[in-house]
Amino acid sequence: MRSSTQPDTATTGATLPDSLCTHTPKCPTADSPDAEAAHVVAAHPEQGWSLLCNAVVLFDVMSISGAWHGR
């Protein structure tokens, strides 16, 4: 099982950028304590997740747990 969060470039033919952040000042990196403070670049609240510009995926646990309980 792979532990990498990046796709296998041998099969996709693409690589991910180190950061999606184009802001000044730069958003916090994925491994910094304030990583969740980065800007949202893609939001899917109906699915309960958002992608931040530092490549962190945030899950809205409340909306996901609500879906599991039929709410």
ABEGO torsion letter per residue (X at the ends): XBABABBBAAAAGBBBBABABABOBBBBBAABAAAAABBBABBBAAAGBBBBAAGBBBBBAAAAAAAAAGX
